[in-house]
Amino acid sequence: MSINRKERLIARLLRARRTLLAEIDGLTADQWASAVYSDGAMSRVIDVVNHLADAESGMLRNLQNIVAGGEGVPADFDRDRYNDSRLRKTSARTPADLRSLLEENRKQLLAFVDGLDEADLDRQGRHAALEILPVENHLKIIAIHELSHARDIRLALQARG
């Protein structure tokens, strides 16, 4: 097993999380309510962070399914419908709830990655974007997803002044 491959994935996930936390730690209640996107259910900072926390647990379940021999998300998976539904169900979470959930989710994800072997990283399964990808790429997408939303939060807060 190439330890470096897993170590690179873990380092990437840790860097992405540090970037996100640098954007959200210490925000005021007013900043948590700031607009990030102008449309959709994820319009405010708190909604985006809620989405990230919820998405990570969903992506971990998907990865566990793939490693166990499953196909990943169903071929007819509707990511927008899923995200909207999850945000409605979890909208009462507070920033403190989200910070705890982010911490717990990342702990579980890193433990999962640590337990993978070379063959697991190469297993193919359907991502929520409906592409068939190896587990390694799913993990890279988790980091990219987080970095993308962290950037959007930063830009929205900077634009606000």
Order of alpha helices (4+ residues) and beta strands (2+ residues): alpha-alpha-alpha-alpha-alpha-alpha-beta-beta-alpha
